[in-house]
Amino acid sequence: MKRVYGGLAYAFLILLVLFLSSIAGYVHSSPALSAVIRQTIYRETPKDVFKREALTLLVLGCDQDLSYGGKKVLKANARSDMIFVAKIDFIKKRISGLSIPRDTLADLPGYRKQKINAFHAIGGAELSKKAVKNLLGISIDRVIAINYVAFQEMVDLVGGVEVYVPKKMDWDDKAGKLFIHLKPGKQLLDGYNAMGFVRFRHSDSDFMRQQRQKDFMMAFKDKVLSQPILINQVCEKAMEVLGGTFTADELTSLALFSKTVKGDNIQMGMLPVVSAGHYNLEVDRGKLEQTLKQYHLVESR
């Protein structure tokens, strides 16, 4: 039985922007990120490290296929629940991106028309990448598949994170082994409950959930900085959370780069869609080109 294991793509983009920028001043002590010393001394830029002026990322949060009752994982990576395309522009010092609703219908040569989130179940990250490229007509350089187990371990590593829970959050998914029971108020969340806090979607708008994810990541950042002795371990775990997409050199470069990005140069939005019936969505082609330009996924001429 398929159950949701997603909802963190936006949060981990915030992780890159907020958390990595904050630890950049501390990573000199981290063997995993010791490249910061060389990059600082020799003034290596992200363009030097990545060999390009900008980087376009596809960020995926994925389901698991579980047997009835959730006792056995049938397929580790099934449908992608959260799909987010982000562009990091090293020259213009800008980060922007669009989330793609998982129910958006997509065409891909050789496959029937179906929801965009189904392609990951069929062919993994590479097929998802092809489907998104075909849907939007853009290039994608790399794919980040979020590691949710590593996320929980990272939160537990720092001893949990204290956040303000804005409302009562109750949701049980027995098949997916997801049980969210949080009461309003300020409290310390361990890895499992932190996962529930950022994944909870019922009675929420996308804006509310994204704001909650952002608040959590800022609190997480503060908790890490209060324990600098753990930064090396957290950096290692952060690389795992991000699916091993970046080398230590590249992660260091992103950390240093993010310190140069101003708040008004971080821009997030959603793909324009219209209802296609039966809980399906279609891309609003009349608005697509302008939206891609607005969020800098294609450049205006």
C-alpha positions in Angstrom: 0.0 0.0 0.0 1.4 3.4 -1.0 1.6 6.0 1.7 3.1 9.5 1.8 6.7 9.9 2.8 7.3 13.4 1.5 6.9 17.1 2.1 10.4 18.2 2.8 11.8 19.6 -0.5 11.1 23.2 0.4 12.5 22.6 3.9 15.8 21.3 2.6 16.2 24.2 0.2 15.9 26.4 3.3 18.4 24.1 5.0 20.9 24.9 2.2 20.2 28.7 2.4 19.9 29.2 6.1 21.8 26.4 7.9 24.8 26.1 5.6 25.3 29.8 5.5 25.4 29.8 9.3 27.9 27.0 9.6 30.3 28.3 7.0 32.2 30.1 9.7 32.6 26.9 11.7 33.4 24.3 9.1 37.2 24.8 9.4 37.2 22.2 12.1 35.3 19.7 10.0 37.3 17.1 8.1 34.3 16.5 5.8 34.3 20.1 4.8 37.9 21.1 5.2 37.9 22.3 1.6 36.6 25.6 3.0 40.1 26.5 3.9 41.4 26.0 0.3 38.4 27.7 -1.2 38.8 30.7 1.1 42.6 31.1 0.6 42.5 30.6 -3.2 39.2 32.5 -3.6 37.6 29.6 -5.4 34.1 30.5 -6.5 31.0 28.2 -7.0 31.6 28.7 -10.7 35.1 27.2 -10.3 33.9 24.3 -8.2 30.8 23.4 -10.2 32.3 24.4 -13.6 29.1 26.4 -14.4 27.5 29.7 -13.7 24.2 28.3 -12.4 22.9 25.0 -11.0 19.4 23.7 -11.6 18.2 21.1 -9.1 15.3 18.7 -8.9 14.4 18.0 -5.3 12.3 14.9 -4.6 10.5 13.6 -1.5 9.4 10.1 -2.1 6.8 7.5 -0.9 7.5 4.0 0.2 5.5 1.0 -1.0 4.5 -0.9 2.1 2.6 -4.2 2.6 -0.8 -4.0 4.2 -0.3 -3.0 7.8 3.0 -1.4 7.0 5.1 -4.4 8.2 7.2 -4.8 5.1 8.8 -2.3 2.7 8.0 -3.6 -0.8 9.7 -0.8 -2.6 12.0 1.7 -1.0 11.4 4.5 -3.5 7.9 4.8 -4.9 5.8 7.8 -5.9 7.4 11.2 -5.4 5.2 13.2 -3.0 7.1 16.5 -3.2 8.6 17.8 -6.4 10.6 21.0 -6.4 12.8 22.6 -9.0 15.3 25.1 -7.8 17.9 27.3 -9.6 21.0 28.5 -7.9 22.6 31.4 -9.9 26.2 31.9 -8.8 26.7 35.0 -10.9 23.6 36.9 -9.9 23.7 35.5 -6.3 20.1 34.3 -6.5 18.1 31.3 -5.5 14.7 30.6 -6.9 12.4 27.8 -7.6 8.9 26.2 -8.2 7.1 23.4 -6.5 5.2 21.1 -8.8 1.9 19.7 -7.5 2.2 15.9 -7.4 -1.2 15.4 -9.1 -0.1 17.3 -12.2 -0.5 15.2 -15.4 2.6 14.8 -17.5 3.5 13.3 -20.9 6.7 11.5 -21.6 7.5 9.6 -24.9 7.1 5.9 -24.4 4.8 6.2 -21.4 1.1 6.9 -20.9 0.0 10.2 -19.7 -0.1 10.1 -15.9 0.5 12.1 -12.7 4.0 13.5 -12.5 4.7 11.7 -9.1 4.2 8.3 -10.7 7.4 8.4 -12.8 9.7 7.9 -9.8 7.9 4.6 -9.0 8.4 3.5 -12.6 12.0 4.4 -13.1 13.5 6.2 -10.1 15.2 9.6 -10.0 16.4 9.6 -13.6 12.9 9.0 -15.0 11.5 11.7 -12.7 14.2 14.0 -14.1 13.2 13.3 -17.7 9.5 13.8 -16.9 10.0 17.1 -15.3 12.3 18.3 -18.0 9.7 17.3 -20.6 6.9 19.0 -18.6 8.7 22.3 -18.2 11.0 22.4 -21.1 14.1 23.2 -19.0 17.4 21.6 -18.2 18.1 19.9 -14.9 21.7 19.4 -13.7 21.2 17.2 -10.6 18.5 15.4 -8.6 18.3 15.4 -4.8 16.3 12.5 -3.3 15.7 13.3 0.4 16.8 10.7 2.9 14.1 10.8 5.6 15.8 8.4 8.0 18.9 10.5 8.0 16.8 13.6 8.7 15.5 12.0 11.9 19.0 10.9 12.9 20.3 14.4 12.3 17.7 15.9 14.6 18.3 13.3 17.3 22.1 14.0 16.9 21.7 17.5 18.3 19.3 16.4 21.1 16.1 17.5 19.4 14.8 20.9 18.4 12.6 23.2 20.3 9.8 24.8 18.3 6.4 26.4 18.8 3.6 24.1 17.5 0.9 26.5 16.3 -2.0 24.2 16.6 -3.1 20.7 17.4 -1.8 18.2 14.9 -3.3 14.7 14.8 -3.0 12.2 12.0 -2.6 8.4 11.9 -1.4 6.5 8.9 -1.0 2.9 10.1 0.1 1.5 6.8 2.8 4.2 6.5 3.7 4.0 10.1 3.2 7.7 10.5 1.6 8.9 13.7 1.5 12.6 14.3 0.1 13.7 17.7 1.4 17.2 18.6 -0.3 19.6 21.0 -0.1 23.4 20.6 2.7 25.2 22.4 6.5 25.3 22.7 8.2 21.9 22.9 11.3 19.9 22.2 10.8 17.6 19.2 12.9 14.5 18.6 13.7 13.2 15.1 10.4 11.3 14.6 8.2 14.1 15.9 10.1 16.7 14.0 9.4 14.6 10.8 5.7 14.8 11.7 5.9 18.5 12.4 7.3 19.3 8.9 5.3 16.7 7.0 1.8 17.4 8.5 -0.4 18.6 5.6 -4.0 18.1 6.8 -6.0 21.3 7.4 -2.9 23.3 6.1 -2.3 25.4 3.1 1.0 25.0 1.2 2.0 28.4 2.6 1.3 27.4 6.2 3.3 24.2 5.8 6.2 25.9 4.1 6.3 28.6 6.8 6.4 25.8 9.5 9.2 24.0 7.7 11.2 27.3 7.5 10.6 28.0 11.2 11.8 24.5 12.1 15.0 24.8 10.0 15.8 28.1 11.6 15.4 26.6 15.1 17.5 23.6 14.0 20.2 26.0 12.8 20.3 27.7 16.2 20.5 24.4 18.0 23.5 23.3 16.0 25.3 26.6 16.4 24.8 26.3 20.2 26.8 23.0 20.1 29.8 23.7 17.7 31.4 20.4 18.8 28.7 18.6 16.8 29.0 20.6 13.6 31.4 18.1 11.9 28.9 15.2 12.6 25.9 17.3 11.5 27.7 18.3 8.3 28.3 14.6 7.5 24.7 13.8 8.2 23.4 16.7 6.2 25.3 15.3 3.2 23.4 12.0 3.8 20.1 13.8 4.1 20.6 15.4 0.8 21.0 12.0 -0.8 24.7 12.2 -1.4 24.1 14.7 -4.2 27.0 16.9 -3.3 30.7 16.2 -2.5 32.3 17.9 0.5 33.9 20.4 -1.8 30.5 21.3 -3.4 28.7 21.5 -0.1 31.3 23.8 1.2 31.1 26.0 -1.9 27.3 26.2 -1.4 27.7 27.1 2.2 30.1 30.0 1.4 27.9 31.1 -1.5 24.7 31.2 0.5 26.2 33.8 2.8 26.3 36.2 -0.1 22.6 35.7 -1.1 20.3 38.4 0.2 16.8 37.7 1.4 15.2 39.5 -1.5 17.1 37.2 -3.9 15.4 34.1 -2.6 12.2 33.5 -4.5 9.8 30.5 -4.3 6.6 29.8 -6.1 4.3 27.1 -7.5 3.7 25.8 -11.0 0.5 27.3 -12.5 -2.1 24.5 -12.8 -5.8 24.1 -13.6 -8.2 21.3 -12.6 -8.4 18.4 -15.0 -11.1 16.5 -13.0 -10.8 13.4 -10.9 -8.2 15.0 -8.6 -6.0 15.6 -11.6 -4.3 18.8 -12.5 -3.0 20.2 -15.9 -0.2 22.8 -16.4 -1.7 26.1 -17.2 0.2 26.6 -20.5 -1.0 30.1 -20.9 0.9 31.1 -17.7 3.8 28.6 -17.8 6.3 30.6 -19.8 5.9 33.8 -17.8 6.1 31.8 -14.5 9.3 30.1 -15.6 10.7 33.6 -16.4 9.5 35.1 -13.1 11.3 32.4 -11.1 14.4 32.5 -13.4 14.1 28.9 -14.5 14.4 30.3 -18.0 15.9 33.7 -18.7 13.9 36.6 -20.1 15.2 38.0 -23.4 
